[in-house]
C-alpha cells in the first residue's frame, strides 16, 4: 500500500517539476505526504474509536510488537510468548515482557525490567501495580501521583476497587471510561473489563 503512495508522490512531483512550480509547492506536498503517512500509521493505534478496526490493524500488521499485542489481548498466553520472542527492538521487547510478566504475576522479573528503564508514564504505571501487589502503599501512592495520564490513574483506581472486593464499582469506572478511549487504550480497557467480568 505504501508503494502506491510513493508512486503518487513521484508523479505529482514530476508534474510540478515539468510545470516549473515554485519550491514552496514541493515543500507543501512533501509536508502533506509525511503528515498523511504518520496519520495513517498512528490513527488506528491512538484515536480509532472502533475496537474491531484497531483489532484488525494489529492482526494485519507486520510489526512483531503489534502481533504480540494482538496475541496478548486475544489469543492464548503461549502464542503471546511465541510472538514476544520475535520482537527485536529492545524497548518494545521490554514493554512486551512487562505486560506479559504482569499478567503472569512474575513480579521479580517485572521489577528487574522496570529498574533498567527510563521513567515514563508506562513505567510509572507498572511500578505502581507492583507496589500495590506487594502492599507498599506509600510507594504506590507516590507512583500514582506522578502519573500525568488520567487513563492510567483511572485503571489504578479501578484496580483498587477490585482488590477491595468491589468488582461492580471497578466495572462502573471502566465502563464510564471506555466511551472516551480510542486505539490501544480502548483495547486495553476492554481487555481489563473482560478480566473483571470473569472475576465477578
BELRAMO-V999815 format. One record per residue. N is the residue number from 0. RES is the residue in three letters. PSI is psi in whole degrees, -180 to 180 (999 if undefined). OMEGA is omega as a letter, one per 30 degrees, with the letter a starting at -180 (NA if undefined). BURIAL is b if it has 24 or more other C-alpha atoms within 12 Angstrom, else e. Layout:
[[N,RES,PSI,OMEGA,BURIAL] [N,RES,PSI,OMEGA,BURIAL]]
//
This chain:
[[0,UNK,-40,a,e] [1,UNK,-32,a,e] [2,UNK,-29,l,e] [3,UNK,-42,l,e] [4,UNK,-40,l,e] [5,UNK,-39,l,e] [6,UNK,-43,l,e] [7,UNK,-45,l,e] [8,UNK,-43,a,b] [9,UNK,-47,a,e] [10,UNK,-37,l,e] [11,UNK,-43,l,e] [12,UNK,-41,l,b] [13,UNK,-43,l,e] [14,UNK,-43,l,e] [15,UNK,-37,l,e] [16,UNK,-43,l,e] [17,UNK,-39,l,e] [18,UNK,0,a,e] [19,UNK,48,l,e] [20,UNK,153,l,e] [21,UNK,159,a,e] [22,UNK,-38,a,e] [23,UNK,-27,l,e] [24,UNK,-38,l,e] [25,UNK,-43,l,e] [26,UNK,-44,l,e] [27,UNK,-44,l,e] [28,UNK,-46,a,b] [29,UNK,-42,l,e] [30,UNK,-45,a,e] [31,UNK,-38,l,e] [32,UNK,-48,a,e] [33,UNK,-44,l,e] [34,UNK,-43,l,e] [35,UNK,-39,l,e] [36,UNK,-48,a,e] [37,UNK,-34,l,e] [38,UNK,-45,l,e] [39,UNK,-33,a,e] [40,UNK,-43,a,e] [41,UNK,-19,a,e] [42,UNK,-49,a,e] [43,UNK,-31,a,b] [44,UNK,-20,a,b] [45,UNK,-35,a,b] [46,UNK,-15,a,e] [47,UNK,124,a,b] [48,UNK,-14,l,e] [49,UNK,109,a,b] [50,UNK,-36,a,b] [51,UNK,-35,l,e] [52,UNK,-39,l,e] [53,UNK,-43,l,b] [54,UNK,-46,l,b] [55,UNK,-37,l,e] [56,UNK,-46,l,b] [57,UNK,-41,a,b] [58,UNK,-38,a,e] [59,UNK,-15,a,e] [60,UNK,145,l,e] [61,UNK,-8,a,e] [62,UNK,125,a,e] [63,UNK,-36,a,b] [64,UNK,-41,l,b] [65,UNK,-40,l,b] [66,UNK,-36,l,b] [67,UNK,-46,a,b] [68,UNK,-41,l,b] [69,UNK,-47,a,b] [70,UNK,-41,a,b] [71,UNK,-41,a,b] [72,UNK,-30,a,b] [73,UNK,-8,a,b] [74,UNK,-173,l,e] [75,UNK,153,l,e] [76,UNK,-35,a,e] [77,UNK,-35,l,e] [78,UNK,-38,l,e] [79,UNK,-40,l,b] [80,UNK,-39,l,b] [81,UNK,-41,l,e] [82,UNK,-36,l,b] [83,UNK,-41,a,b] [84,UNK,-19,a,e] [85,UNK,-6,l,e] [86,UNK,118,a,b] [87,UNK,-31,a,e] [88,UNK,123,a,e] [89,UNK,-51,a,e] [90,UNK,-44,l,e] [91,UNK,-40,l,b] [92,UNK,-40,l,b] [93,UNK,-43,l,b] [94,UNK,-39,l,b] [95,UNK,-43,l,b] [96,UNK,-42,l,b] [97,UNK,-45,l,b] [98,UNK,-48,a,b] [99,UNK,-45,a,b] [100,UNK,-33,l,b] [101,UNK,-44,l,b] [102,UNK,-35,l,b] [103,UNK,-1,a,e] [104,UNK,40,l,e] [105,UNK,74,a,e] [106,UNK,-33,l,b] [107,UNK,-47,l,e] [108,UNK,-39,l,e] [109,UNK,-45,a,b] [110,UNK,-40,l,b] [111,UNK,-42,l,e] [112,UNK,-44,a,b] [113,UNK,-34,a,b] [114,UNK,-29,a,e] [115,UNK,14,a,e] [116,UNK,149,l,e] [117,UNK,142,a,e] [118,UNK,130,l,e] [119,UNK,177,l,e] [120,UNK,-41,a,b] [121,UNK,-42,a,b] [122,UNK,-36,l,b] [123,UNK,-43,a,b] [124,UNK,-49,a,b] [125,UNK,-31,l,b] [126,UNK,-38,l,b] [127,UNK,-40,l,b] [128,UNK,-44,l,b] [129,UNK,-44,l,b] [130,UNK,-39,l,b] [131,UNK,-44,a,b] [132,UNK,-36,a,b] [133,UNK,12,l,e] [134,UNK,34,l,e] [135,UNK,79,a,e] [136,UNK,-42,a,e] [137,UNK,-44,l,e] [138,UNK,-40,l,e] [139,UNK,-48,l,b] [140,UNK,-37,l,b] [141,UNK,-47,l,e] [142,UNK,-44,a,b] [143,UNK,-41,a,b] [144,UNK,-23,l,e] [145,UNK,-19,a,e] [146,UNK,131,l,b] [147,UNK,-19,a,e] [148,UNK,114,a,e] [149,UNK,-24,l,e] [150,UNK,-41,l,b] [151,UNK,-40,l,b] [152,UNK,-41,l,b] [153,UNK,-43,l,b] [154,UNK,-39,l,b] [155,UNK,-41,l,b] [156,UNK,-42,l,b] [157,UNK,-41,l,b] [158,UNK,-35,l,b] [159,UNK,-45,l,b] [160,UNK,-45,a,e] [161,UNK,-44,a,b] [162,UNK,-24,l,e] [163,UNK,8,l,e] [164,UNK,3,a,e] [165,UNK,71,a,e] [166,UNK,-38,l,b] [167,UNK,-37,l,e] [168,UNK,-40,l,b] [169,UNK,-43,l,b] [170,UNK,-39,l,b] [171,UNK,-41,l,b] [172,UNK,-46,a,b] [173,UNK,-41,l,b] [174,UNK,-42,l,b] [175,UNK,-36,a,e] [176,UNK,-36,a,b] [177,UNK,-39,a,b] [178,UNK,-17,a,e] [179,UNK,-6,a,e] [180,UNK,161,l,b] [181,UNK,166,l,b] [182,UNK,-142,a,b] [183,UNK,-32,l,b] [184,UNK,-37,l,b] [185,UNK,-46,l,b] [186,UNK,-39,l,b] [187,UNK,-44,l,b] [188,UNK,-40,l,b] [189,UNK,-37,l,b] [190,UNK,-44,l,b] [191,UNK,-40,l,b] [192,UNK,-41,l,b] [193,UNK,-40,l,e] [194,UNK,-40,l,e] [195,UNK,-44,a,b] [196,UNK,-34,l,e] [197,UNK,-17,l,e] [198,UNK,-7,a,e] [199,UNK,999,NA,e]]
//
